[in-house]
Structures are given as structure tokens and as C-alpha cells.
Amino acid sequence: MFQLRRFALASACLGIAAVPLLLAATSQNKETPPAKITGVTLMPADGLKWVPMPGLDGAQEALLFGDPTKEAHRIFYKWAPGTKAPLHTHSFGDRGVIVSGTLSLAVEGAPPKKLPPGSYFSMAAGTKHITAVEGDAPCVFYIEREGPFDVKMVEEKPGERKQ
């Protein structure tokens, strides 16, 4: 009987001790790892196929991987000076790098942040933001998107700051 109690007590202690480990394991980043890279792709800049970006005058895109209408994808954008996308969100998160020119992002009502070449950004799905090209040069930037591309316009409420 005494050994049974010791065994039950030891089992309970081990179970309690395992709780923090289980919590730590479940709270780790749950992001799905990207697909494994296979083969080789070499794409010189002059080989990119630039096409007009639907719905945004002065903007072009060059697809690298995936189908923006159906799935996660990687794409270059080239926006003309002065191009601006008003307050909006996307259903999937983005990661991006500025290649040339200067991109401005005003996120969640904060003042615009100028991102020169070499800058990095990431935004979770649903993040309200305004995107614009600053200066006199076009801006080329790379985007890696977690799912299909969409734009959900956000109406500003009276009293909200206009960027």
C-alpha cells in the first residue's frame, strides 16, 4: 500500500513537472515551414516578365513563384513615383524587401515610415496600412505572401488622420 502511494505521488509530481514543458512546446511558433526548395532557378533581372498590376495605375508585377489568385506566392512589384494604395488590409501576411527606390508604409495609424533599398518589412494578415512610393524614382520591392493576394479597403472614420 505504501509503495502504491509513493508511486502515485511520484507519477503526480512528474505529471505536474511536465506541464511547463508541454505548454512551452505548444506555444512555439506554429507557422508552417515553407515548402522544401528543389531544383535550381536562375532568373536574371532582365528576364523578369513585368505586367500591369490590376487595379493600381502606375504599378507592375513580375511573378516568381506560385499563383497569386490561388495560393502563397513570391512576386516583385515595380511602382511608379507617386503611386499610393490607400488604407487597406490583406487576408494573408506579407514579408518584403525593398530593392530600389523608397517605399513608405503607414501602419495602423502611425506616421509613414520610409523604407529605402535593403529595408525589410513584415505584416500579419489584417494589418491596416497605407503603401506609397516616396521620391522621384520608381520603387521595386519583393513580396513573399502566405496565401492568395487580395485587398480589403478600409474606410477611415471621421476624425482619423489621413496619411
C-alpha positions in Angstrom: 0.0 0.0 0.0 2.8 2.4 0.9 4.6 1.7 -2.4 1.4 2.3 -4.3 1.1 5.7 -2.6 4.7 6.6 -3.4 4.2 5.5 -7.0 1.0 7.6 -7.3 2.8 10.6 -5.7 5.8 10.3 -7.9 3.5 10.0 -11.0 1.6 13.1 -10.0 4.8 15.1 -9.5 6.1 14.0 -12.9 2.8 15.0 -14.5 2.9 18.4 -12.8 6.6 18.9 -13.8 5.7 18.1 -17.5 3.0 20.8 -17.7 5.5 23.7 -18.3 7.3 21.6 -21.0 4.0 20.8 -22.7 2.9 24.5 -22.6 6.3 25.6 -24.0 6.0 23.1 -26.8 2.5 24.2 -27.8 3.3 27.9 -27.6 6.2 27.7 -30.1 5.8 29.4 -33.4 3.0 27.5 -35.2 3.9 28.8 -38.6 4.0 26.0 -41.2 7.5 25.6 -42.6 7.9 26.7 -46.2 7.9 24.1 -48.9 11.2 22.5 -49.5 13.3 24.1 -52.2 14.0 21.7 -55.0 15.9 22.1 -58.3 17.5 25.3 -59.4 16.0 28.6 -60.6 18.2 31.3 -62.0 16.3 34.4 -63.1 18.3 37.4 -64.3 16.6 40.8 -63.7 16.3 41.4 -67.5 14.4 38.1 -67.7 11.5 39.2 -65.4 8.2 39.4 -67.2 6.6 42.7 -66.0 2.9 43.1 -66.4 0.5 45.8 -65.2 -0.8 45.2 -61.7 -4.6 45.0 -61.8 -6.4 47.8 -60.0 -3.4 50.1 -59.4 -2.4 52.6 -62.0 1.4 53.0 -62.3 2.1 49.6 -60.8 3.6 46.5 -62.4 4.3 43.0 -61.1 6.6 40.1 -62.1 5.6 36.7 -60.7 8.4 34.5 -59.4 6.6 31.5 -57.8 3.0 30.4 -57.1 -0.3 31.7 -58.3 -1.4 35.0 -56.6 -5.0 34.2 -57.4 -4.9 30.8 -55.6 -2.0 30.3 -53.2 1.1 31.5 -51.4 3.4 33.2 -53.9 6.6 35.3 -54.4 6.5 38.4 -56.6 8.3 41.6 -57.5 6.4 44.8 -57.7 7.5 48.0 -59.5 5.6 51.1 -58.6 5.9 54.4 -60.4 6.8 57.6 -58.3 3.7 58.9 -56.5 1.9 55.5 -56.6 -0.2 55.2 -53.5 -2.5 52.4 -52.1 -5.0 54.0 -49.6 -5.8 52.4 -46.3 -6.3 48.6 -46.7 -5.6 45.2 -45.4 -4.8 41.7 -46.8 -6.2 38.3 -45.8 -2.7 36.8 -45.6 0.6 38.1 -44.2 3.5 39.6 -46.2 7.2 39.7 -45.9 9.1 42.1 -48.2 12.4 43.6 -49.1 12.9 46.9 -50.9 15.2 46.5 -53.9 15.3 50.1 -55.3 13.6 53.4 -54.6 11.8 54.2 -51.4 8.6 52.6 -50.1 6.5 54.3 -47.4 4.3 52.3 -45.1 1.9 53.9 -42.6 0.8 51.0 -40.4 -2.2 51.0 -38.0 -2.5 54.8 -38.0 1.2 55.5 -37.2 3.1 58.1 -39.3 4.6 56.8 -42.6 7.9 55.0 -42.3 10.2 55.4 -45.2 12.0 52.2 -46.3 15.0 52.7 -48.6 16.7 49.9 -50.6 17.7 47.0 -48.4 14.9 47.5 -45.9 12.7 44.6 -44.7 9.1 44.6 -43.6 6.6 42.0 -42.5 2.9 42.4 -41.7 0.4 40.0 -40.3 -2.9 39.4 -42.0 -5.4 42.1 -41.3 -2.9 44.8 -40.6 -4.3 48.2 -41.7 -1.8 50.1 -43.8 -1.2 52.7 -46.5 1.6 52.0 -49.0 3.2 54.7 -51.2 6.3 55.4 -53.3 8.4 58.3 -52.0 10.7 60.5 -54.1 11.2 60.7 -57.8 12.3 57.2 -58.6 10.2 54.1 -59.1 10.2 51.5 -56.3 10.9 47.9 -56.8 10.1 45.5 -53.9 9.9 41.8 -53.4 7.0 40.2 -51.5 6.6 36.7 -50.1 2.9 36.3 -49.3 1.4 33.5 -47.2 -1.7 33.0 -49.4 -3.6 34.5 -52.3 -3.4 38.2 -53.0 -6.4 40.3 -52.0 -7.1 43.9 -51.0 -9.7 44.9 -48.5 -10.2 48.7 -48.5 -10.7 50.2 -45.0 -13.0 53.2 -44.6 -11.5 55.9 -42.4 -13.8 57.0 -39.6 -14.4 60.7 -39.1 -11.5 62.2 -37.1 -9.0 59.6 -38.2 -5.7 61.1 -39.5 -5.3 61.0 -43.3 -1.8 60.0 -44.4 
